[in-house]
């Protein structure tokens, strides 16, 4: 009675457009979530995998449990051995290393050779 035929037809034609507009916020939320959460997490995992892969003898490492020690031996692709105190060596899974504090240096000269260099320099 009070509804005109033009108004009734407009409601049927706008259905696909309104459905698209109702899905747009979900797509927008997914895009925002990807850039704020997923992408940085993937970068962090990639950086940690590279850090763990590049561990070598002489590095000072920190485990996820909080132990700090110097790597004495790389056992295999999954394990390392590090010294937490004089004579106390521990084997640890590489994936449980949370950080590397100091990179190892190449093997140093013996003490006698360095003493000779010091006296020659004076």
PyMOL commands that set and color helices and strands:
alter all, ss='L'
color gray80, all
select helices_A, chain A and resi 5-13+15-53+94-96+111-121
alter helices_A, ss='H'
color red, helices_A
select strands_A, chain A and resi 60-63+68-74+79-85+88-93+97-102
alter strands_A, ss='S'
color yellow, strands_A
deselect
rebuild
show_as cartoon
